[in-house]
């Protein structure tokens, strides 16, 4: 029986996504400093993302109270937002499968900005119309 030598790749010859020289930091940052910076960025992003839902519920209730003809319609903006999100989930997934996640995100972000501008304009014109009615 002959023993065959098993060659192990050297540290510099390992193949992997993060072992390539192009992914190494040349600025001299230590891994712990990078981890701390990434942790702070992720903490801030998570905090901002999780504050959106309560803010939307609060603003939806306030806007509903401002615009509703009766108190039964105050929560309609929040309900419409939830139903719209549920209805748009499958079409958004199909669009992202076809065009990619980045294009889907950019498109949905633009659509959200346009909808927010339209809502702000409608609120402004509604408020202006209410002020004209109260002057008479």
C-alpha positions in Angstrom: 0.0 0.0 0.0 1.4 3.3 -0.9 0.4 6.4 0.9 -0.6 9.3 -1.2 0.1 12.7 0.1 -2.9 14.9 0.4 -2.1 18.4 -0.5 -3.9 21.1 1.4 -4.2 24.5 -0.3 -2.1 27.2 1.2 -3.9 30.1 3.0 -3.3 32.5 0.1 -4.6 29.9 -2.4 -8.0 29.3 -0.8 -10.9 30.0 -3.1 -13.7 32.0 -1.6 -15.6 35.2 -2.0 -14.1 37.0 1.0 -10.5 35.7 0.6 -9.9 37.5 -2.6 -7.6 40.4 -2.3 -10.1 42.8 -3.9 -12.4 42.4 -0.9 -9.8 43.2 1.7 -9.6 46.7 3.2 -6.5 48.6 2.3 -7.2 51.4 4.7 -5.9 49.5 7.7 -9.3 49.3 9.5 -9.3 46.4 12.0 -12.2 43.9 11.8 -13.5 45.0 15.1 -13.8 48.7 13.9 -15.6 47.5 10.8 -17.9 45.4 12.9 -18.7 48.3 15.1 -19.4 50.6 12.2 -21.6 48.1 10.5 -23.4 47.4 13.7 -24.2 51.2 14.2 -25.5 51.4 10.6 -27.7 48.4 10.9 -29.0 49.6 14.3 -29.9 53.0 12.8 -31.5 51.4 9.7 -33.6 48.9 11.8 -34.7 51.7 14.2 -35.9 53.9 11.3 -37.6 51.0 9.5 -39.5 49.9 12.6 -40.7 53.4 13.4 -42.5 53.6 10.0 -45.5 51.4 10.9 -46.5 53.2 14.1 -46.0 56.5 12.4 -48.2 55.4 9.5 -51.0 54.3 11.8 -50.8 57.5 13.8 -50.8 59.7 10.7 -53.5 57.7 9.1 -55.8 58.1 12.1 -55.1 61.9 12.2 -55.7 62.3 8.5 -58.8 60.2 8.7 -60.1 62.3 11.6 -59.4 65.5 9.5 -61.1 64.3 6.3 -63.8 61.8 7.4 -67.4 62.9 7.1 -68.3 60.8 10.1 -66.3 59.1 12.9 -67.0 55.7 11.3 -64.5 56.5 8.5 -61.6 57.7 10.7 -59.6 54.4 10.3 -60.3 54.1 6.6 -56.8 55.4 5.5 -55.1 52.8 7.7 -57.3 50.0 6.5 -56.8 51.0 2.8 -53.1 51.0 3.3 -53.1 47.4 4.8 -55.4 46.1 2.0 -53.3 47.9 -0.7 -50.1 46.3 0.7 -51.7 42.9 0.7 -53.1 43.3 -2.8 -49.8 44.5 -4.2 -47.6 41.8 -2.8 -48.0 39.2 -5.5 -47.7 41.6 -8.4 -44.7 43.2 -6.9 -43.0 39.7 -6.5 -43.8 38.9 -10.1 -42.3 42.2 -11.3 -39.2 41.7 -9.2 -38.8 38.2 -10.6 -38.9 39.6 -14.1 -36.9 42.8 -13.7 -34.8 42.2 -10.6 -35.0 43.3 -7.0 -33.2 46.6 -7.5 -35.5 47.7 -10.3 -38.5 46.6 -8.3 -37.4 48.5 -5.3 -36.6 51.6 -7.2 -39.9 51.4 -9.1 -41.9 50.9 -5.9 -40.0 53.7 -4.1 -40.8 56.1 -6.9 -44.4 55.0 -6.9 -44.6 55.6 -3.2 -43.1 59.0 -3.5 -45.5 60.0 -6.2 -48.4 58.7 -4.1 -47.2 60.6 -1.1 -46.9 63.8 -3.2 -50.5 63.3 -4.5 -51.8 62.7 -0.9 -50.0 65.8 0.4 -51.4 68.0 -2.5 -54.9 66.6 -1.8 -54.6 67.3 1.9 -53.3 70.8 1.2 -56.2 71.6 -1.2 -58.7 70.1 1.1 -57.4 72.2 4.0 -57.5 75.3 1.8 -61.1 74.5 0.8 -62.1 74.1 4.4 -60.6 77.5 5.3 -62.5 79.2 2.5 -65.8 77.6 3.8 -65.1 78.9 7.3 -64.5 82.5 6.1 -67.9 82.7 4.5 
